[in-house]
Amino acid sequence: MICVVGAVALDILVRRERFIKGTSNPASIHLEPGGVGYRIFAALPEPKRLYTALGADFFGRWLAEQISDRQQLQPVFLERHPTACYCALMESGKLLYGAADMAVIQEGLTWPQLRARLPELGPRDMLVLEANLSPALVRTLVRRFGRHTRVVFEAVSVEKLLRHREGLGDLFLLSANEDELKALGQALAAAGQAAAPTGHTGAAPGQAAAAAAPSGPRGNRQDRWVASFMRERRIAHLLVARGTQGARLYTSPPAGPVRRVDQAPRRVVAARDTTGAGDRLLAALLEQADTREDLAEALPTAMEAAARALRER
């Protein structure tokens, strides 16, 4: 069973080759079900469930109706918040600006609402979380499930990831892009934390880096920081989406140094819209987590699945 707790949102995708500032731009505007939680969930194999909060409004009901199997969707309908909405200005297939109203997820969805809905999860199950959730809810879910099931966390954006920097730990996999990972490292360094969050224990930062840094000519300063961060936070895998350069996967085994695998794309896809590409990559990697002893072996297949989704969008 894979349980996803995250956003289901109304996506408003505005597409144009080049936007002109300060005037009305003729553009293609498309509405569709979206949200990070939903996009990851939609690409996962069964059995799966999606736990979310929706506004008790027209768009909340419309989104609920778009998911064909209602048993898979476990929504909480809230009167005090509108349904989540994400608006993206896509210029030549790349995100120019994005804006999101996720108050129904960040402020409305709470542990008491989920307590009776979530099933018992074991070591072969997964719990997928994302940064639109409140830090308090993520900490509670990780504390209750992180020791005995595989918890996955998707960073979503720089600003949203940094809200969660104190509580990241006890994860099977953390997924982020290069900008998000860099911002996280800078924020932790500025706070003088190195890697250890409140309530987590581990070796001193310098000891962890020395023991865990990837070896060989590819090891660099970022690799050493990532290795220290993963060891001290007890993070087994770190997936880094790198756009047209492909993806990178760090793996921290129970013993031995952290390993890094870089995977370049077989070919770069000239996509009309890259919305959700990182979510599709993560879902494809998780799909193979049960059948691959070494998750790095699944990275080429996962990247091809993401590329295929971009081509077929």
Secondary structure by P-SEA (a helix, b strand, c coil): cbbbbccccbbbbbbccccccccccbbbbbbccccaaaaaaaaccccbbbbbcccccaaaaaaaaacccccccbbbbbcccccbbbbbbcccccccbbbbbcccccccccccccccccccccccbbbbbcccccaaaaaaaaaaccccbbbbbbcccaaaaaaaccccccccbbbbcaaaaaaaaaaaaaacccccccccccccaaaaaaacccccccccaaaaaaaaaaaaacccbbbbbbccccbbbbbbcccccbbbbbbccccccccccccaaaaaaaaaaaaacccccccccaaaaaaaaaaaaaaac
